[in-house]
């Protein structure tokens, strides 16, 4: 059957269909500005943490944020660079450069479109909570460890591995810069206390303004204080001329593979490069899908609305295909910015569009000011982000009350994220969760021997006939367990009646297991009758020939009909 893409812009079209006027426009504009104020410093900090110049974070918020909002399935999702991606992106940027990172983003976008086209939106939401909690807590730990060098004014650790990075930081700890550490600590303290003031000014805006002002004042009064700003660390080129800080313009459109790799020269697109980026791209796509749909679910809970998960995945894919053409890194739904969007009174996806336009205006008009942001202040912002996303309360609750399997899932996903990398963690976590699910589901399918007095049993059931009811799905995790129970019948039994009325589904493995059992019993001279199957299961039985082979795989509408047929056949043979 031909499968079409989910409808694009479904959230925007539903909003306009319900009626959209000046009041809604003003609400969206104010919400977009409020979220844009939060997004600017975070976009800069997250790009730097991901191993690329800060303007790439702004490009992501502008291009992906605008396109995903217009094309998506959630009214309130605000998309852009997020902290969850840092753990994946930093090793890619170190190994493959900016060009490799943008190419991986492009590939992940294609995968996300394919997920949406394949209607995988509902499936992504079934990933177990301990898995996502383990990922999130591990990401928070890694992000915090990556910020310590800038926060304390220490030399960069120079390693992408957590243990080596922490050991390197311990070795250079005596070189701490007091000015940088004081500025970072002051900003972190401000971010911690700011919500208690009850002001509507976002904490991240206050932190960024105070950090920039403190850096400017300290360097004016004490030129040798050693406080490093964005302009000190990053530069860009225009017509061969090098400029410090952040460019006040969007870049020219380029294919990702035309940009420099890790060695500073343009990459060569070939199969080996695509193969090396396939795993990271898949991790980006999976994490982006999980986070964007989780973000949409939270927004639904805050507003009472419903999102279209498949349309949202397609929009996320389109945004991640378009963003790298303009220098953007991976984008997904940002939970904190989405929640701020809802609290600010957003009415439609246009609020996220206005947020993207605000980021664009800030880049074009305030780039010199943004370049004064100190690295220790940005590190403090990300330390607060890491603390907020650490899921510490949920981690402790799972460790305390959850079944051992869920605890193992949490610990494994957390450990792989921290001590290895997200590419391994995502793949292994999903596979391990699937194995646990199959193990648990294998216990769902039950085979019950029903006695003569049971109301479901056939009337006047002969002694040599056994009536079994099978309940639960017969899939690859449960079929063999159920069939093994049927093999343990009494030796004097001459016929088995299998009631399938409580079997909701059966897959290829279940059909094979059933076929092997029926052939085995038929060779032993035991007649087997199937009955009561639901429509979907009956269709599979007919296709498999279970209703056509007399004496081997008979199917009957009811258990009573099966017993009567067997009795007539026995009487005729006698």
ABEGO torsion letter per residue (X at the ends): XBBBBBBBGAAAAAAAAAEBBAAAAAAAAAAAAAAAAAAAAAAAAAAAAAGBBAAAAAAAAAAAAAAAAAABABAABBBEBBAAAAAAAAAAAAAAEAAAAAAAAAAAAAAAAAAAAAGAAAAAAABBAAAAAAAAAAAAAAAAAAAAAAAAGBBBAGBABAAAAAAAAAAAAAABBAAAAAAAAAAAAAAAAAAAAGBABBAAAAAAAAAAAAAAAAAAABAAAGBBBAAAABBBBBGGBBBBEBBBBBBBBBBAAABBBAAGBBBBBBAAAAAAAAAAAAAAAAAAAAAAAAAAAAAAAAAGBBBBAAAAAAAAAAAAAAAAAAGBBBBBBBAAAAAAAAAAGBABAAAAAAAAAAAAAAAAAAAAAAAABBAAAAAAAAAAAAAAAAGAAAAAAAAAABBAAAAAAAAAAAAAAAABBAAAAAAAAAAAAAAAAAAAAAAABBBBBBBAABAABBBGBBAABBBBBBBEBBBAAAAAAAAAAAAABBAABABBBBBAAABABBBAAAAAAAAAAAAAAAAAGBBBBBBGBBAAAAAAAAAAGAAABBGABBBBABAAAAAAAAAAAAAAAX
